[in-house]
Amino acid sequence: MSKSPITSPLPEADKKSVGAVLQATLVDLIDLSLVAKQAHWNVVGKNFRSVHLQLDELVTTARTYTDEVAERAAALGVSPNGKAKTVAAASGVPEFPDNWLKEDEVVAAVVSALAKLIERLRARIDETDKSDLVTQDLLIEITKNLEQAHWMWQAQQA
């Protein structure tokens, strides 16, 4: 089915631009949840337990917002695409290292990933300023929560 069975309250041009923003956000959040889970399984060191648990919190946040973003797209008549090959091709989350990592390496990688994602989200907030304030509000909420997580991860580097 190529034509959307869901109609949108947005003009077609706005639907297209907002749909692209939501799709890009979707793949970034899916990848963030995968990166955080990869780190969760491979972190080692004296602060293993606290970093391990904090990574699960990040996974939960990413997965929660993944669903909200996908459902926002669907509500606008934009079919969300969270397939693995789509995420691999389009994510802006930095590559996460393989193998076991000391907790300070994991923390640094998570700080970097969150910083990049926040940068991308802030640009998307600007992109939706005129086209869809409802989507912009969702992006602001996501950014607020990821900035809080970013602060908490950075605090471990002090």
PyRosetta script that sets phi, psi and omega in degrees:
from pyrosetta import init, pose_from_sequence

init()
pose = pose_from_sequence("MSKSPITSPLPEADKKSVGAVLQATLVDLIDLSLVAKQAHWNVVGKNFRSVHLQLDELVTTARTYTDEVAERAAALGVSPNGKAKTVAAASGVPEFPDNWLKEDEVVAAVVSALAKLIERLRARIDETDKSDLVTQDLLIEITKNLEQAHWMWQAQQA")
pose.set_psi(1, 113.5)
pose.set_omega(1, -177.6)
pose.set_phi(2, -91.0)
pose.set_psi(2, -34.8)
pose.set_omega(2, 179.1)
pose.set_phi(3, -82.0)
pose.set_psi(3, 136.9)
pose.set_omega(3, -178.1)
pose.set_phi(4, -70.6)
pose.set_psi(4, 132.3)
pose.set_omega(4, 175.2)
pose.set_phi(5, -78.7)
pose.set_psi(5, -6.2)
pose.set_omega(5, -178.4)
pose.set_phi(6, -107.1)
pose.set_psi(6, 126.0)
pose.set_omega(6, 177.2)
pose.set_phi(7, -87.1)
pose.set_psi(7, 155.9)
pose.set_omega(7, -176.7)
pose.set_phi(8, -117.0)
pose.set_psi(8, 143.5)
pose.set_omega(8, 174.8)
pose.set_phi(9, -76.3)
pose.set_psi(9, -8.6)
pose.set_omega(9, -177.0)
pose.set_phi(10, -90.1)
pose.set_psi(10, 148.3)
pose.set_omega(10, 169.9)
pose.set_phi(11, -59.7)
pose.set_psi(11, 153.7)
pose.set_omega(11, -173.8)
pose.set_phi(12, -55.1)
pose.set_psi(12, -42.9)
pose.set_omega(12, -179.5)
pose.set_phi(13, -64.0)
pose.set_psi(13, -41.3)
pose.set_omega(13, 178.3)
pose.set_phi(14, -67.8)
pose.set_psi(14, -40.6)
pose.set_omega(14, 177.7)
pose.set_phi(15, -58.4)
pose.set_psi(15, -42.0)
pose.set_omega(15, -179.1)
pose.set_phi(16, -65.8)
pose.set_psi(16, -46.4)
pose.set_omega(16, -177.9)
pose.set_phi(17, -69.8)
pose.set_psi(17, -41.3)
pose.set_omega(17, 178.6)
pose.set_phi(18, -67.4)
pose.set_psi(18, -38.8)
pose.set_omega(18, 176.8)
pose.set_phi(19, -59.5)
pose.set_psi(19, -40.4)
pose.set_omega(19, 178.2)
pose.set_phi(20, -65.4)
pose.set_psi(20, -40.4)
pose.set_omega(20, 177.8)
pose.set_phi(21, -63.1)
pose.set_psi(21, -46.0)
pose.set_omega(21, -179.7)
pose.set_phi(22, -65.1)
pose.set_psi(22, -40.8)
pose.set_omega(22, 178.7)
pose.set_phi(23, -62.8)
pose.set_psi(23, -44.5)
pose.set_omega(23, 179.0)
pose.set_phi(24, -63.4)
pose.set_psi(24, -39.7)
pose.set_omega(24, 178.2)
pose.set_phi(25, -66.8)
pose.set_psi(25, -40.6)
pose.set_omega(25, 178.6)
pose.set_phi(26, -57.7)
pose.set_psi(26, -50.7)
pose.set_omega(26, -177.2)
pose.set_phi(27, -66.9)
pose.set_psi(27, -36.1)
pose.set_omega(27, 177.3)
pose.set_phi(28, -63.4)
pose.set_psi(28, -43.0)
pose.set_omega(28, -179.2)
pose.set_phi(29, -69.1)
pose.set_psi(29, -38.7)
pose.set_omega(29, 176.2)
pose.set_phi(30, -61.3)
pose.set_psi(30, -45.4)
pose.set_omega(30, -179.4)
pose.set_phi(31, -65.4)
pose.set_psi(31, -39.8)
pose.set_omega(31, 176.6)
pose.set_phi(32, -58.3)
pose.set_psi(32, -43.0)
pose.set_omega(32, 179.6)
pose.set_phi(33, -64.8)
pose.set_psi(33, -36.9)
pose.set_omega(33, 178.7)
pose.set_phi(34, -70.1)
pose.set_psi(34, -42.3)
pose.set_omega(34, 178.2)
pose.set_phi(35, -62.8)
pose.set_psi(35, -44.1)
pose.set_omega(35, -179.8)
pose.set_phi(36, -65.0)
pose.set_psi(36, -36.3)
pose.set_omega(36, 177.9)
pose.set_phi(37, -70.1)
pose.set_psi(37, -39.8)
pose.set_omega(37, 175.9)
pose.set_phi(38, -58.6)
pose.set_psi(38, -45.2)
pose.set_omega(38, 178.3)
pose.set_phi(39, -64.0)
pose.set_psi(39, -41.3)
pose.set_omega(39, 179.6)
pose.set_phi(40, -56.4)
pose.set_psi(40, -40.0)
pose.set_omega(40, -178.8)
pose.set_phi(41, -78.9)
pose.set_psi(41, -19.5)
pose.set_omega(41, -170.5)
pose.set_phi(42, -119.0)
pose.set_psi(42, 4.7)
pose.set_omega(42, 179.2)
pose.set_phi(43, -77.4)
pose.set_psi(43, 139.9)
pose.set_omega(43, 175.4)
pose.set_phi(44, -138.5)
pose.set_psi(44, 163.2)
pose.set_omega(44, 175.4)
pose.set_phi(45, 127.2)
pose.set_psi(45, 178.0)
pose.set_omega(45, -173.0)
pose.set_phi(46, -65.0)
pose.set_psi(46, -26.1)
pose.set_omega(46, 177.8)
pose.set_phi(47, -103.6)
pose.set_psi(47, 26.4)
pose.set_omega(47, -177.6)
pose.set_phi(48, -49.5)
pose.set_psi(48, -53.5)
pose.set_omega(48, -171.3)
pose.set_phi(49, -61.0)
pose.set_psi(49, -46.1)
pose.set_omega(49, -177.8)
pose.set_phi(50, -67.1)
pose.set_psi(50, -40.4)
pose.set_omega(50, 178.5)
pose.set_phi(51, -68.5)
pose.set_psi(51, -42.2)
pose.set_omega(51, 178.2)
pose.set_phi(52, -56.0)
pose.set_psi(52, -47.4)
pose.set_omega(52, -179.5)
pose.set_phi(53, -69.9)
pose.set_psi(53, -38.6)
pose.set_omega(53, 179.0)
pose.set_phi(54, -65.2)
pose.set_psi(54, -33.3)
pose.set_omega(54, 176.2)
pose.set_phi(55, -65.0)
pose.set_psi(55, -39.1)
pose.set_omega(55, 176.5)
pose.set_phi(56, -63.6)
pose.set_psi(56, -35.7)
pose.set_omega(56, 175.7)
pose.set_phi(57, -61.9)
pose.set_psi(57, -41.9)
pose.set_omega(57, 178.9)
pose.set_phi(58, -65.8)
pose.set_psi(58, -40.2)
pose.set_omega(58, 176.5)
pose.set_phi(59, -59.6)
pose.set_psi(59, -46.1)
pose.set_omega(59, 179.7)
pose.set_phi(60, -60.8)
pose.set_psi(60, -44.5)
pose.set_omega(60, 178.1)
pose.set_phi(61, -60.7)
pose.set_psi(61, -48.7)
pose.set_omega(61, -178.8)
pose.set_phi(62, -61.9)
pose.set_psi(62, -43.8)
pose.set_omega(62, -178.9)
pose.set_phi(63, -67.0)
pose.set_psi(63, -38.8)
pose.set_omega(63, 177.8)
pose.set_phi(64, -59.7)
pose.set_psi(64, -49.1)
pose.set_omega(64, -178.3)
pose.set_phi(65, -73.8)
pose.set_psi(65, -26.7)
pose.set_omega(65, 174.2)
pose.set_phi(66, -57.6)
pose.set_psi(66, -47.9)
pose.set_omega(66, -179.0)
pose.set_phi(67, -65.4)
pose.set_psi(67, -42.1)
pose.set_omega(67, -180.0)
pose.set_phi(68, -64.0)
pose.set_psi(68, -40.9)
pose.set_omega(68, 179.5)
pose.set_phi(69, -66.4)
pose.set_psi(69, -45.6)
pose.set_omega(69, 179.6)
pose.set_phi(70, -61.7)
pose.set_psi(70, -41.5)
pose.set_omega(70, -179.2)
pose.set_phi(71, -71.7)
pose.set_psi(71, -30.6)
pose.set_omega(71, 174.2)
pose.set_phi(72, -65.0)
pose.set_psi(72, -44.7)
pose.set_omega(72, 177.7)
pose.set_phi(73, -59.3)
pose.set_psi(73, -47.6)
pose.set_omega(73, -179.7)
pose.set_phi(74, -60.4)
pose.set_psi(74, -39.8)
pose.set_omega(74, 179.1)
pose.set_phi(75, -62.6)
pose.set_psi(75, -25.9)
pose.set_omega(75, 178.8)
pose.set_phi(76, -92.5)
pose.set_psi(76, 2.1)
pose.set_omega(76, -179.8)
pose.set_phi(77, 83.9)
pose.set_psi(77, 20.1)
pose.set_omega(77, 178.6)
pose.set_phi(78, -108.1)
pose.set_psi(78, 121.8)
pose.set_omega(78, -178.8)
pose.set_phi(79, -74.8)
pose.set_psi(79, 115.4)
pose.set_omega(79, 179.2)
pose.set_phi(80, -72.8)
pose.set_psi(80, 145.2)
pose.set_omega(80, -179.5)
pose.set_phi(81, -126.4)
pose.set_psi(81, 104.4)
pose.set_omega(81, 179.7)
pose.set_phi(82, -112.4)
pose.set_psi(82, 24.1)
pose.set_omega(82, -179.9)
pose.set_phi(83, -67.0)
pose.set_psi(83, 151.3)
pose.set_omega(83, -176.8)
pose.set_phi(84, -55.5)
pose.set_psi(84, -44.4)
pose.set_omega(84, -178.0)
pose.set_phi(85, -67.0)
pose.set_psi(85, -31.6)
pose.set_omega(85, 177.4)
pose.set_phi(86, -69.0)
pose.set_psi(86, -44.8)
pose.set_omega(86, 179.0)
pose.set_phi(87, -62.4)
pose.set_psi(87, -46.0)
pose.set_omega(87, -179.5)
pose.set_phi(88, -60.2)
pose.set_psi(88, -37.5)
pose.set_omega(88, -176.5)
pose.set_phi(89, -80.1)
pose.set_psi(89, -27.4)
pose.set_omega(89, -168.1)
pose.set_phi(90, -117.6)
pose.set_psi(90, -10.6)
pose.set_omega(90, -175.8)
pose.set_phi(91, -65.6)
pose.set_psi(91, 143.4)
pose.set_omega(91, 174.7)
pose.set_phi(92, -102.5)
pose.set_psi(92, 5.9)
pose.set_omega(92, 177.9)
pose.set_phi(93, -74.3)
pose.set_psi(93, 131.6)
pose.set_omega(93, -179.3)
pose.set_phi(94, -58.0)
pose.set_psi(94, 149.0)
pose.set_omega(94, 177.3)
pose.set_phi(95, -59.2)
pose.set_psi(95, 136.0)
pose.set_omega(95, 178.9)
pose.set_phi(96, -98.6)
pose.set_psi(96, 138.1)
pose.set_omega(96, -178.6)
pose.set_phi(97, -63.9)
pose.set_psi(97, 154.6)
pose.set_omega(97, 176.1)
pose.set_phi(98, -85.8)
pose.set_psi(98, 165.3)
pose.set_omega(98, 171.3)
pose.set_phi(99, 74.5)
pose.set_psi(99, -174.5)
pose.set_omega(99, -179.1)
pose.set_phi(100, -67.0)
pose.set_psi(100, 142.1)
pose.set_omega(100, 177.8)
pose.set_phi(101, -135.3)
pose.set_psi(101, 137.7)
pose.set_omega(101, 173.6)
pose.set_phi(102, -63.6)
pose.set_psi(102, 153.2)
pose.set_omega(102, -175.4)
pose.set_phi(103, -58.2)
pose.set_psi(103, -34.1)
pose.set_omega(103, 179.4)
pose.set_phi(104, -68.0)
pose.set_psi(104, -31.2)
pose.set_omega(104, 176.0)
pose.set_phi(105, -71.0)
pose.set_psi(105, -39.5)
pose.set_omega(105, 177.4)
pose.set_phi(106, -64.1)
pose.set_psi(106, -46.5)
pose.set_omega(106, 179.4)
pose.set_phi(107, -58.1)
pose.set_psi(107, -46.3)
pose.set_omega(107, 179.3)
pose.set_phi(108, -61.2)
pose.set_psi(108, -42.0)
pose.set_omega(108, 179.7)
pose.set_phi(109, -66.4)
pose.set_psi(109, -39.8)
pose.set_omega(109, 178.9)
pose.set_phi(110, -68.0)
pose.set_psi(110, -42.1)
pose.set_omega(110, 177.0)
pose.set_phi(111, -58.3)
pose.set_psi(111, -44.5)
pose.set_omega(111, 179.2)
pose.set_phi(112, -63.4)
pose.set_psi(112, -44.8)
pose.set_omega(112, 179.9)
pose.set_phi(113, -62.9)
pose.set_psi(113, -45.0)
pose.set_omega(113, 179.9)
pose.set_phi(114, -65.1)
pose.set_psi(114, -41.1)
pose.set_omega(114, 179.3)
pose.set_phi(115, -59.6)
pose.set_psi(115, -44.4)
pose.set_omega(115, -179.9)
pose.set_phi(116, -65.3)
pose.set_psi(116, -44.6)
pose.set_omega(116, -179.4)
pose.set_phi(117, -64.6)
pose.set_psi(117, -41.4)
pose.set_omega(117, 178.0)
pose.set_phi(118, -62.7)
pose.set_psi(118, -41.7)
pose.set_omega(118, 177.0)
pose.set_phi(119, -58.5)
pose.set_psi(119, -45.0)
pose.set_omega(119, -179.5)
pose.set_phi(120, -67.4)
pose.set_psi(120, -40.0)
pose.set_omega(120, 179.0)
pose.set_phi(121, -65.5)
pose.set_psi(121, -40.5)
pose.set_omega(121, 179.7)
pose.set_phi(122, -63.1)
pose.set_psi(122, -36.7)
pose.set_omega(122, 176.2)
pose.set_phi(123, -66.0)
pose.set_psi(123, -38.2)
pose.set_omega(123, 179.5)
pose.set_phi(124, -69.8)
pose.set_psi(124, -32.2)
pose.set_omega(124, 174.7)
pose.set_phi(125, -59.4)
pose.set_psi(125, -45.8)
pose.set_omega(125, 177.7)
pose.set_phi(126, -62.6)
pose.set_psi(126, -40.2)
pose.set_omega(126, -178.5)
pose.set_phi(127, -62.8)
pose.set_psi(127, -30.6)
pose.set_omega(127, -176.2)
pose.set_phi(128, -96.4)
pose.set_psi(128, 6.1)
pose.set_omega(128, -176.2)
pose.set_phi(129, -59.2)
pose.set_psi(129, -37.7)
pose.set_omega(129, -178.2)
pose.set_phi(130, -102.1)
pose.set_psi(130, -23.9)
pose.set_omega(130, -171.7)
pose.set_phi(131, -90.2)
pose.set_psi(131, -35.1)
pose.set_omega(131, -176.4)
pose.set_phi(132, -163.4)
pose.set_psi(132, 99.5)
pose.set_omega(132, -178.4)
pose.set_phi(133, -69.8)
pose.set_psi(133, -25.1)
pose.set_omega(133, 177.9)
pose.set_phi(134, -67.1)
pose.set_psi(134, -46.8)
pose.set_omega(134, 176.2)
pose.set_phi(135, -64.4)
pose.set_psi(135, -40.8)
pose.set_omega(135, 178.0)
pose.set_phi(136, -58.6)
pose.set_psi(136, -41.6)
pose.set_omega(136, 178.9)
pose.set_phi(137, -60.7)
pose.set_psi(137, -41.9)
pose.set_omega(137, 177.0)
pose.set_phi(138, -62.3)
pose.set_psi(138, -44.5)
pose.set_omega(138, 179.1)
pose.set_phi(139, -63.1)
pose.set_psi(139, -37.9)
pose.set_omega(139, 177.3)
pose.set_phi(140, -63.5)
pose.set_psi(140, -43.9)
pose.set_omega(140, 178.8)
pose.set_phi(141, -61.3)
pose.set_psi(141, -45.5)
pose.set_omega(141, 179.0)
pose.set_phi(142, -61.5)
pose.set_psi(142, -46.1)
pose.set_omega(142, -178.8)
pose.set_phi(143, -61.7)
pose.set_psi(143, -43.0)
pose.set_omega(143, 178.7)
pose.set_phi(144, -57.0)
pose.set_psi(144, -46.6)
pose.set_omega(144, -178.3)
pose.set_phi(145, -70.8)
pose.set_psi(145, -36.6)
pose.set_omega(145, 178.0)
pose.set_phi(146, -72.9)
pose.set_psi(146, -32.4)
pose.set_omega(146, 175.3)
pose.set_phi(147, -66.9)
pose.set_psi(147, -35.9)
pose.set_omega(147, 175.6)
pose.set_phi(148, -65.2)
pose.set_psi(148, -43.8)
pose.set_omega(148, 177.2)
pose.set_phi(149, -62.4)
pose.set_psi(149, -41.7)
pose.set_omega(149, 179.0)
pose.set_phi(150, -58.0)
pose.set_psi(150, -45.4)
pose.set_omega(150, 177.5)
pose.set_phi(151, -59.2)
pose.set_psi(151, -45.7)
pose.set_omega(151, -177.5)
pose.set_phi(152, -67.2)
pose.set_psi(152, -35.7)
pose.set_omega(152, 176.0)
pose.set_phi(153, -70.5)
pose.set_psi(153, -41.0)
pose.set_omega(153, 179.1)
pose.set_phi(154, -63.2)
pose.set_psi(154, -35.4)
pose.set_omega(154, -178.0)
pose.set_phi(155, -59.7)
pose.set_psi(155, -24.7)
pose.set_omega(155, 178.5)
pose.set_phi(156, -75.0)
pose.set_psi(156, -14.7)
pose.set_omega(156, -178.9)
pose.set_phi(157, -88.8)
pose.set_psi(157, -10.2)
pose.set_omega(157, -176.1)
pose.set_phi(158, -70.7)
pose.dump_pdb("model.pdb")
